[in-house]
Amino acid sequence: MSAAARERLVSVEEAADIKADIEAYFREELVRLRTKQELLQDTQGKLPQAVLNIYEKHVGVERTAEVQARGIQNPFIRADRQETSSCCP
């Protein structure tokens, strides 16, 4: 279950639809070849904005803003998943 669904900001069904769209987006986007600089730029701007756009498509601008206001940066972080070792900064 997503963090946003757990906080009851979106329904479980909405969360599933949003997650499917985000996964489809990243399946296409992550196979694109980039320089290290392009990747850094994309991770700071393009990719987070794409997630917000997908989120807004499903629940609207107001509810997306509410998720952000609650500090949920990634609405699909799972609380039941253990953290992996932080090998990379």
Secondary structure, 3 states (H helix, E strand, C coil): CCHHHHCCCCCHHHHHHHHHHHHHHHHHHCCCCCCHHHHHHHHHHHHHHHHHHHHHHHHHHHHHHHHHHCCCCCCCCCCCCCCCCCCCC
